[in-house]
């Protein structure tokens, strides 16, 4: 089952810490968003393999945008 990791707010993508094919554990930092000068880590809720990364550092995301897909 594919897990969609989505943005919870409007923010800038500060850094992307995973790549296609990476295996991650639950709680691993996938990327870091920046909003109002605060850095907000986006964590994997479950473990899995990164099957798609939809954003890059410097992108602006809206609430609900899909950031990463895990399988």
PDB file of N, CA, C and O in Angstrom:
ATOM      1  N   UNK A   1       0.842  -1.186   0.000  1.00  0.00           N
ATOM      2  CA  UNK A   1       0.000   0.000   0.000  1.00  0.00           C
ATOM      3  C   UNK A   1       0.882   1.242   0.000  1.00  0.00           C
ATOM      4  O   UNK A   1       1.805   1.351   0.807  1.00  0.00           O
ATOM      5  N   UNK A   2       0.606   2.161  -0.886  1.00  0.00           N
ATOM      6  CA  UNK A   2       1.415   3.375  -1.009  1.00  0.00           C
ATOM      7  C   UNK A   2       0.932   4.421  -0.015  1.00  0.00           C
ATOM      8  O   UNK A   2      -0.259   4.719   0.068  1.00  0.00           O
ATOM      9  N   UNK A   3       1.879   4.972   0.736  1.00  0.00           N
ATOM     10  CA  UNK A   3       1.566   6.046   1.681  1.00  0.00           C
ATOM     11  C   UNK A   3       1.933   7.380   1.042  1.00  0.00           C
ATOM     12  O   UNK A   3       3.055   7.562   0.570  1.00  0.00           O
ATOM     13  N   UNK A   4       0.987   8.305   1.030  1.00  0.00           N
ATOM     14  CA  UNK A   4       1.234   9.647   0.516  1.00  0.00           C
ATOM     15  C   UNK A   4       1.584  10.553   1.689  1.00  0.00           C
ATOM     16  O   UNK A   4       0.799  10.694   2.626  1.00  0.00           O
ATOM     17  N   UNK A   5       2.751  11.161   1.638  1.00  0.00           N
ATOM     18  CA  UNK A   5       3.162  12.124   2.658  1.00  0.00           C
ATOM     19  C   UNK A   5       2.864  13.508   2.092  1.00  0.00           C
ATOM     20  O   UNK A   5       3.406  13.893   1.056  1.00  0.00           O
ATOM     21  N   UNK A   6       1.996  14.254   2.780  1.00  0.00           N
ATOM     22  CA  UNK A   6       1.515  15.545   2.269  1.00  0.00           C
ATOM     23  C   UNK A   6       1.946  16.700   3.158  1.00  0.00           C
ATOM     24  O   UNK A   6       2.255  16.519   4.336  1.00  0.00           O
ATOM     25  N   UNK A   7       1.959  17.885   2.572  1.00  0.00           N
ATOM     26  CA  UNK A   7       2.270  19.105   3.321  1.00  0.00           C
ATOM     27  C   UNK A   7       1.079  19.464   4.203  1.00  0.00           C
ATOM     28  O   UNK A   7      -0.073  19.366   3.778  1.00  0.00           O
ATOM     29  N   UNK A   8       1.365  19.877   5.422  1.00  0.00           N
ATOM     30  CA  UNK A   8       0.307  20.277   6.353  1.00  0.00           C
ATOM     31  C   UNK A   8       0.078  21.781   6.351  1.00  0.00           C
ATOM     32  O   UNK A   8      -0.825  22.278   7.025  1.00  0.00           O
ATOM     33  N   UNK A   9       0.906  22.513   5.584  1.00  0.00           N
ATOM     34  CA  UNK A   9       0.794  23.969   5.558  1.00  0.00           C
ATOM     35  C   UNK A   9       1.479  24.502   4.308  1.00  0.00           C
ATOM     36  O   UNK A   9       2.200  23.773   3.627  1.00  0.00           O
ATOM     37  N   UNK A  10       1.252  25.761   4.015  1.00  0.00           N
ATOM     38  CA  UNK A  10       2.001  26.435   2.957  1.00  0.00           C
ATOM     39  C   UNK A  10       3.409  26.662   3.490  1.00  0.00           C
ATOM     40  O   UNK A  10       3.585  27.191   4.587  1.00  0.00           O
ATOM     41  N   UNK A  11       4.421  26.256   2.704  1.00  0.00           N
ATOM     42  CA  UNK A  11       5.800  26.373   3.174  1.00  0.00           C
ATOM     43  C   UNK A  11       6.764  26.271   2.001  1.00  0.00           C
ATOM     44  O   UNK A  11       6.389  25.883   0.895  1.00  0.00           O
ATOM     45  N   UNK A  12       8.009  26.626   2.271  1.00  0.00           N
ATOM     46  CA  UNK A  12       9.105  26.411   1.330  1.00  0.00           C
ATOM     47  C   UNK A  12       9.773  25.088   1.684  1.00  0.00           C
ATOM     48  O   UNK A  12       9.881  24.734   2.858  1.00  0.00           O
ATOM     49  N   UNK A  13      10.217  24.364   0.670  1.00  0.00           N
ATOM     50  CA  UNK A  13      10.977  23.137   0.916  1.00  0.00           C
ATOM     51  C   UNK A  13      12.420  23.563   1.184  1.00  0.00           C
ATOM     52  O   UNK A  13      13.107  24.066   0.294  1.00  0.00           O
ATOM     53  N   UNK A  14      12.866  23.353   2.415  1.00  0.00           N
ATOM     54  CA  UNK A  14      14.219  23.741   2.828  1.00  0.00           C
ATOM     55  C   UNK A  14      15.237  22.709   2.351  1.00  0.00           C
ATOM     56  O   UNK A  14      16.272  23.069   1.789  1.00  0.00           O
ATOM     57  N   UNK A  15      14.944  21.420   2.576  1.00  0.00           N
ATOM     58  CA  UNK A  15      15.845  20.351   2.135  1.00  0.00           C
ATOM     59  C   UNK A  15      15.051  19.071   1.955  1.00  0.00           C
ATOM     60  O   UNK A  15      14.022  18.867   2.599  1.00  0.00           O
ATOM     61  N   UNK A  16      15.542  18.209   1.071  1.00  0.00           N
ATOM     62  CA  UNK A  16      14.971  16.887   0.849  1.00  0.00           C
ATOM     63  C   UNK A  16      16.038  15.890   1.285  1.00  0.00           C
ATOM     64  O   UNK A  16      17.150  15.895   0.756  1.00  0.00           O
ATOM     65  N   UNK A  17      15.700  15.032   2.252  1.00  0.00           N
ATOM     66  CA  UNK A  17      16.686  14.148   2.860  1.00  0.00           C
ATOM     67  C   UNK A  17      16.626  12.715   2.343  1.00  0.00           C
ATOM     68  O   UNK A  17      17.380  11.863   2.814  1.00  0.00           O
ATOM     69  N   UNK A  18      15.743  12.429   1.382  1.00  0.00           N
ATOM     70  CA  UNK A  18      15.628  11.078   0.829  1.00  0.00           C
ATOM     71  C   UNK A  18      15.677  11.131  -0.688  1.00  0.00           C
ATOM     72  O   UNK A  18      15.448  12.173  -1.303  1.00  0.00           O
ATOM     73  N   UNK A  19      15.980   9.981  -1.275  1.00  0.00           N
ATOM     74  CA  UNK A  19      16.021   9.847  -2.735  1.00  0.00           C
ATOM     75  C   UNK A  19      15.202   8.636  -3.138  1.00  0.00           C
ATOM     76  O   UNK A  19      14.896   7.779  -2.308  1.00  0.00           O
ATOM     77  N   UNK A  20      14.853   8.569  -4.391  1.00  0.00           N
ATOM     78  CA  UNK A  20      14.133   7.432  -4.947  1.00  0.00           C
ATOM     79  C   UNK A  20      14.869   6.141  -4.602  1.00  0.00           C
ATOM     80  O   UNK A  20      16.074   6.022  -4.825  1.00  0.00           O
ATOM     81  N   UNK A  21      14.132   5.178  -4.059  1.00  0.00           N
ATOM     82  CA  UNK A  21      14.707   3.877  -3.726  1.00  0.00           C
ATOM     83  C   UNK A  21      15.233   3.747  -2.316  1.00  0.00           C
ATOM     84  O   UNK A  21      15.557   2.640  -1.885  1.00  0.00           O
ATOM     85  N   UNK A  22      15.329   4.846  -1.580  1.00  0.00           N
ATOM     86  CA  UNK A  22      15.806   4.772  -0.189  1.00  0.00           C
ATOM     87  C   UNK A  22      14.818   4.000   0.670  1.00  0.00           C
ATOM     88  O   UNK A  22      13.607   4.146   0.509  1.00  0.00           O
ATOM     89  N   UNK A  23      15.324   3.183   1.577  1.00  0.00           N
ATOM     90  CA  UNK A  23      14.497   2.499   2.572  1.00  0.00           C
ATOM     91  C   UNK A  23      14.525   3.352   3.833  1.00  0.00           C
ATOM     92  O   UNK A  23      15.597   3.714   4.318  1.00  0.00           O
ATOM     93  N   UNK A  24      13.351   3.674   4.365  1.00  0.00           N
ATOM     94  CA  UNK A  24      13.259   4.504   5.571  1.00  0.00           C
ATOM     95  C   UNK A  24      12.475   3.776   6.657  1.00  0.00           C
ATOM     96  O   UNK A  24      11.619   2.937   6.378  1.00  0.00           O
ATOM     97  N   UNK A  25      12.787   4.113   7.874  1.00  0.00           N
ATOM     98  CA  UNK A  25      12.085   3.587   9.040  1.00  0.00           C
ATOM     99  C   UNK A  25      11.015   4.593   9.480  1.00  0.00           C
ATOM    100  O   UNK A  25      11.102   5.777   9.155  1.00  0.00           O
ATOM    101  N   UNK A  26      10.028   4.127  10.205  1.00  0.00           N
ATOM    102  CA  UNK A  26       9.032   5.033  10.779  1.00  0.00           C
ATOM    103  C   UNK A  26       9.748   6.061  11.649  1.00  0.00           C
ATOM    104  O   UNK A  26      10.624   5.711  12.440  1.00  0.00           O
ATOM    105  N   UNK A  27       9.377   7.316  11.502  1.00  0.00           N
ATOM    106  CA  UNK A  27       9.991   8.386  12.276  1.00  0.00           C
ATOM    107  C   UNK A  27      11.188   9.044  11.607  1.00  0.00           C
ATOM    108  O   UNK A  27      11.716  10.030  12.120  1.00  0.00           O
ATOM    109  N   UNK A  28      11.626   8.509  10.460  1.00  0.00           N
ATOM    110  CA  UNK A  28      12.769   9.094   9.749  1.00  0.00           C
ATOM    111  C   UNK A  28      12.358  10.431   9.125  1.00  0.00           C
ATOM    112  O   UNK A  28      11.221  10.596   8.682  1.00  0.00           O
ATOM    113  N   UNK A  29      13.287  11.371   9.097  1.00  0.00           N
ATOM    114  CA  UNK A  29      13.034  12.659   8.453  1.00  0.00           C
ATOM    115  C   UNK A  29      13.124  12.491   6.944  1.00  0.00           C
ATOM    116  O   UNK A  29      14.151  12.059   6.420  1.00  0.00           O
ATOM    117  N   UNK A  30      12.042  12.834   6.245  1.00  0.00           N
ATOM    118  CA  UNK A  30      12.000  12.746   4.796  1.00  0.00           C
ATOM    119  C   UNK A  30      12.463  14.044   4.156  1.00  0.00           C
ATOM    120  O   UNK A  30      13.209  14.041   3.177  1.00  0.00           O
ATOM    121  N   UNK A  31      12.009  15.148   4.722  1.00  0.00           N
ATOM    122  CA  UNK A  31      12.398  16.465   4.221  1.00  0.00           C
ATOM    123  C   UNK A  31      12.112  17.486   5.305  1.00  0.00           C
ATOM    124  O   UNK A  31      11.499  17.181   6.328  1.00  0.00           O
ATOM    125  N   UNK A  32      12.569  18.702   5.060  1.00  0.00           N
ATOM    126  CA  UNK A  32      12.365  19.790   6.021  1.00  0.00           C
ATOM    127  C   UNK A  32      11.682  20.934   5.287  1.00  0.00           C
ATOM    128  O   UNK A  32      12.143  21.382   4.237  1.00  0.00           O
ATOM    129  N   UNK A  33      10.577  21.397   5.857  1.00  0.00           N
ATOM    130  CA  UNK A  33       9.862  22.562   5.334  1.00  0.00           C
ATOM    131  C   UNK A  33      10.245  23.781   6.160  1.00  0.00           C
ATOM    132  O   UNK A  33      10.646  23.654   7.317  1.00  0.00           O
ATOM    133  N   UNK A  34      10.121  24.958   5.564  1.00  0.00           N
ATOM    134  CA  UNK A  34      10.377  26.203   6.278  1.00  0.00           C
ATOM    135  C   UNK A  34       9.174  27.118   6.116  1.00  0.00           C
ATOM    136  O   UNK A  34       8.720  27.383   5.003  1.00  0.00           O
ATOM    137  N   UNK A  35       8.668  27.593   7.245  1.00  0.00           N
ATOM    138  CA  UNK A  35       7.534  28.506   7.240  1.00  0.00           C
ATOM    139  C   UNK A  35       7.714  29.499   8.380  1.00  0.00           C
ATOM    140  O   UNK A  35       7.946  29.115   9.526  1.00  0.00           O
ATOM    141  N   UNK A  36       7.605  30.769   8.050  1.00  0.00           N
ATOM    142  CA  UNK A  36       7.744  31.829   9.052  1.00  0.00           C
ATOM    143  C   UNK A  36       9.052  31.689   9.832  1.00  0.00           C
ATOM    144  O   UNK A  36       9.091  31.851  11.052  1.00  0.00           O
ATOM    145  N   UNK A  37      10.130  31.380   9.084  1.00  0.00           N
ATOM    146  CA  UNK A  37      11.489  31.255   9.637  1.00  0.00           C
ATOM    147  C   UNK A  37      11.649  30.083  10.599  1.00  0.00           C
ATOM    148  O   UNK A  37      12.635  30.021  11.334  1.00  0.00           O
ATOM    149  N   UNK A  38      10.702  29.158  10.606  1.00  0.00           N
ATOM    150  CA  UNK A  38      10.812  27.948  11.428  1.00  0.00           C
ATOM    151  C   UNK A  38      11.016  26.754  10.502  1.00  0.00           C
ATOM    152  O   UNK A  38      10.369  26.655   9.460  1.00  0.00           O
ATOM    153  N   UNK A  39      11.916  25.848  10.882  1.00  0.00           N
ATOM    154  CA  UNK A  39      12.126  24.618  10.125  1.00  0.00           C
ATOM    155  C   UNK A  39      11.263  23.518  10.720  1.00  0.00           C
ATOM    156  O   UNK A  39      11.287  23.281  11.928  1.00  0.00           O
ATOM    157  N   UNK A  40      10.503  22.852   9.866  1.00  0.00           N
ATOM    158  CA  UNK A  40       9.570  21.817  10.303  1.00  0.00           C
ATOM    159  C   UNK A  40       9.931  20.503   9.611  1.00  0.00           C
ATOM    160  O   UNK A  40       9.737  20.375   8.402  1.00  0.00           O
ATOM    161  N   UNK A  41      10.458  19.517  10.361  1.00  0.00           N
ATOM    162  CA  UNK A  41      10.772  18.236   9.738  1.00  0.00           C
ATOM    163  C   UNK A  41       9.488  17.484   9.393  1.00  0.00           C
ATOM    164  O   UNK A  41       8.521  17.505  10.155  1.00  0.00           O
ATOM    165  N   UNK A  42       9.489  16.824   8.242  1.00  0.00           N
ATOM    166  CA  UNK A  42       8.375  15.981   7.821  1.00  0.00           C
ATOM    167  C   UNK A  42       8.861  14.545   7.983  1.00  0.00           C
ATOM    168  O   UNK A  42       9.832  14.132   7.351  1.00  0.00           O
ATOM    169  N   UNK A  43       8.171  13.790   8.841  1.00  0.00           N
ATOM    170  CA  UNK A  43       8.608  12.452   9.212  1.00  0.00           C
ATOM    171  C   UNK A  43       7.758  11.377   8.542  1.00  0.00           C
ATOM    172  O   UNK A  43       6.586  11.594   8.236  1.00  0.00           O
ATOM    173  N   UNK A  44       8.369  10.220   8.321  1.00  0.00           N
ATOM    174  CA  UNK A  44       7.644   9.061   7.802  1.00  0.00           C
ATOM    175  C   UNK A  44       6.800   8.477   8.930  1.00  0.00           C
ATOM    176  O   UNK A  44       7.312   8.221  10.019  1.00  0.00           O
ATOM    177  N   UNK A  45       5.514   8.267   8.675  1.00  0.00           N
ATOM    178  CA  UNK A  45       4.649   7.663   9.689  1.00  0.00           C
ATOM    179  C   UNK A  45       4.871   6.160   9.768  1.00  0.00           C
ATOM    180  O   UNK A  45       4.700   5.555  10.827  1.00  0.00           O
ATOM    181  N   UNK A  46       5.257   5.555   8.636  1.00  0.00           N
ATOM    182  CA  UNK A  46       5.548   4.130   8.589  1.00  0.00           C
ATOM    183  C   UNK A  46       6.859   3.932   7.839  1.00  0.00           C
ATOM    184  O   UNK A  46       7.310   4.821   7.118  1.00  0.00           O
ATOM    185  N   UNK A  47       7.456   2.781   8.009  1.00  0.00           N
ATOM    186  CA  UNK A  47       8.651   2.453   7.256  1.00  0.00           C
ATOM    187  C   UNK A  47       8.282   2.053   5.841  1.00  0.00           C
ATOM    188  O   UNK A  47       7.132   1.709   5.570  1.00  0.00           O
ATOM    189  N   UNK A  48       9.242   2.095   4.946  1.00  0.00           N
ATOM    190  CA  UNK A  48       8.995   1.678   3.570  1.00  0.00           C
ATOM    191  C   UNK A  48      10.103   2.130   2.644  1.00  0.00           C
ATOM    192  O   UNK A  48      11.173   2.554   3.080  1.00  0.00           O
ATOM    193  N   UNK A  49       9.824   2.030   1.363  1.00  0.00           N
ATOM    194  CA  UNK A  49      10.766   2.426   0.318  1.00  0.00           C
ATOM    195  C   UNK A  49      10.212   3.659  -0.390  1.00  0.00           C
ATOM    196  O   UNK A  49       9.027   3.713  -0.719  1.00  0.00           O
ATOM    197  N   UNK A  50      11.068   4.642  -0.620  1.00  0.00           N
ATOM    198  CA  UNK A  50      10.672   5.860  -1.330  1.00  0.00           C
ATOM    199  C   UNK A  50      10.459   5.508  -2.798  1.00  0.00           C
ATOM    200  O   UNK A  50      11.396   5.103  -3.486  1.00  0.00           O
ATOM    201  N   UNK A  51       9.218   5.663  -3.278  1.00  0.00           N
ATOM    202  CA  UNK A  51       8.913   5.352  -4.676  1.00  0.00           C
ATOM    203  C   UNK A  51       8.766   6.611  -5.537  1.00  0.00           C
ATOM    204  O   UNK A  51       8.769   6.521  -6.765  1.00  0.00           O
ATOM    205  N   UNK A  52       8.639   7.787  -4.903  1.00  0.00           N
ATOM    206  CA  UNK A  52       8.591   9.039  -5.657  1.00  0.00           C
ATOM    207  C   UNK A  52       8.841  10.203  -4.716  1.00  0.00           C
ATOM    208  O   UNK A  52       8.362  10.214  -3.583  1.00  0.00           O
ATOM    209  N   UNK A  53       9.590  11.171  -5.191  1.00  0.00           N
ATOM    210  CA  UNK A  53       9.811  12.430  -4.478  1.00  0.00           C
ATOM    211  C   UNK A  53       9.269  13.516  -5.393  1.00  0.00           C
ATOM    212  O   UNK A  53       9.792  13.729  -6.487  1.00  0.00           O
ATOM    213  N   UNK A  54       8.226  14.200  -4.952  1.00  0.00           N
ATOM    214  CA  UNK A  54       7.503  15.156  -5.790  1.00  0.00           C
ATOM    215  C   UNK A  54       8.021  16.586  -5.690  1.00  0.00           C
ATOM    216  O   UNK A  54       7.571  17.452  -6.440  1.00  0.00           O
ATOM    217  N   UNK A  55       8.962  16.853  -4.776  1.00  0.00           N
ATOM    218  CA  UNK A  55       9.433  18.221  -4.547  1.00  0.00           C
ATOM    219  C   UNK A  55      10.956  18.256  -4.515  1.00  0.00           C
ATOM    220  O   UNK A  55      11.620  17.226  -4.402  1.00  0.00           O
ATOM    221  N   UNK A  56      11.480  19.459  -4.616  1.00  0.00           N
ATOM    222  CA  UNK A  56      12.922  19.689  -4.516  1.00  0.00           C
ATOM    223  C   UNK A  56      13.148  20.900  -3.612  1.00  0.00           C
ATOM    224  O   UNK A  56      12.241  21.704  -3.395  1.00  0.00           O
ATOM    225  N   UNK A  57      14.362  21.017  -3.090  1.00  0.00           N
ATOM    226  CA  UNK A  57      14.709  22.174  -2.261  1.00  0.00           C
ATOM    227  C   UNK A  57      14.425  23.448  -3.040  1.00  0.00           C
ATOM    228  O   UNK A  57      14.772  23.567  -4.214  1.00  0.00           O
ATOM    229  N   UNK A  58      13.782  24.403  -2.360  1.00  0.00           N
ATOM    230  CA  UNK A  58      13.441  25.675  -2.983  1.00  0.00           C
ATOM    231  C   UNK A  58      12.013  25.756  -3.490  1.00  0.00           C
ATOM    232  O   UNK A  58      11.513  26.849  -3.757  1.00  0.00           O
ATOM    233  N   UNK A  59      11.345  24.609  -3.628  1.00  0.00           N
ATOM    234  CA  UNK A  59       9.948  24.620  -4.068  1.00  0.00           C
ATOM    235  C   UNK A  59       9.052  25.224  -2.994  1.00  0.00           C
ATOM    236  O   UNK A  59       9.374  25.183  -1.806  1.00  0.00           O
ATOM    237  N   UNK A  60       7.936  25.779  -3.419  1.00  0.00           N
ATOM    238  CA  UNK A  60       6.892  26.247  -2.503  1.00  0.00           C
ATOM    239  C   UNK A  60       5.746  25.250  -2.606  1.00  0.00           C
ATOM    240  O   UNK A  60       5.290  24.929  -3.704  1.00  0.00           O
ATOM    241  N   UNK A  61       5.282  24.763  -1.457  1.00  0.00           N
ATOM    242  CA  UNK A  61       4.187  23.795  -1.434  1.00  0.00           C
ATOM    243  C   UNK A  61       2.968  24.395  -0.746  1.00  0.00           C
ATOM    244  O   UNK A  61       3.079  25.266   0.116  1.00  0.00           O
ATOM    245  N   UNK A  62       1.819  23.908  -1.148  1.00  0.00           N
ATOM    246  CA  UNK A  62       0.549  24.330  -0.559  1.00  0.00           C
ATOM    247  C   UNK A  62       0.052  23.229   0.371  1.00  0.00           C
ATOM    248  O   UNK A  62       0.458  22.074   0.246  1.00  0.00           O
ATOM    249  N   UNK A  63      -0.812  23.584   1.288  1.00  0.00           N
ATOM    250  CA  UNK A  63      -1.405  22.601   2.186  1.00  0.00           C
ATOM    251  C   UNK A  63      -2.066  21.498   1.352  1.00  0.00           C
ATOM    252  O   UNK A  63      -2.855  21.778   0.450  1.00  0.00           O
ATOM    253  N   UNK A  64      -1.734  20.247   1.664  1.00  0.00           N
ATOM    254  CA  UNK A  64      -2.305  19.111   0.980  1.00  0.00           C
ATOM    255  C   UNK A  64      -1.490  18.591  -0.196  1.00  0.00           C
ATOM    256  O   UNK A  64      -1.769  17.501  -0.696  1.00  0.00           O
ATOM    257  N   UNK A  65      -0.481  19.350  -0.653  1.00  0.00           N
ATOM    258  CA  UNK A  65       0.370  18.877  -1.734  1.00  0.00           C
ATOM    259  C   UNK A  65       1.086  17.593  -1.332  1.00  0.00           C
ATOM    260  O   UNK A  65       1.549  17.465  -0.199  1.00  0.00           O
ATOM    261  N   UNK A  66       1.176  16.647  -2.255  1.00  0.00           N
ATOM    262  CA  UNK A  66       1.903  15.400  -1.998  1.00  0.00           C
ATOM    263  C   UNK A  66       3.392  15.686  -2.139  1.00  0.00           C
ATOM    264  O   UNK A  66       3.831  16.263  -3.134  1.00  0.00           O
ATOM    265  N   UNK A  67       4.170  15.274  -1.129  1.00  0.00           N
ATOM    266  CA  UNK A  67       5.595  15.528  -1.099  1.00  0.00           C
ATOM    267  C   UNK A  67       6.403  14.286  -1.486  1.00  0.00           C
ATOM    268  O   UNK A  67       7.311  14.350  -2.315  1.00  0.00           O
ATOM    269  N   UNK A  68       6.051  13.155  -0.867  1.00  0.00           N
ATOM    270  CA  UNK A  68       6.785  11.899  -1.043  1.00  0.00           C
ATOM    271  C   UNK A  68       5.787  10.753  -1.042  1.00  0.00           C
ATOM    272  O   UNK A  68       4.770  10.801  -0.350  1.00  0.00           O
ATOM    273  N   UNK A  69       6.088   9.720  -1.826  1.00  0.00           N
ATOM    274  CA  UNK A  69       5.307   8.481  -1.812  1.00  0.00           C
ATOM    275  C   UNK A  69       6.175   7.356  -1.285  1.00  0.00           C
ATOM    276  O   UNK A  69       7.300   7.160  -1.746  1.00  0.00           O
ATOM    277  N   UNK A  70       5.649   6.614  -0.313  1.00  0.00           N
ATOM    278  CA  UNK A  70       6.349   5.463   0.268  1.00  0.00           C
ATOM    279  C   UNK A  70       5.547   4.201  -0.011  1.00  0.00           C
ATOM    280  O   UNK A  70       4.316   4.223   0.017  1.00  0.00           O
ATOM    281  N   UNK A  71       6.244   3.098  -0.282  1.00  0.00           N
ATOM    282  CA  UNK A  71       5.585   1.819  -0.484  1.00  0.00           C
ATOM    283  C   UNK A  71       6.156   0.811   0.481  1.00  0.00           C
ATOM    284  O   UNK A  71       5.738  -0.347   0.482  1.00  0.00           O
TER     285      UNK A  71
END
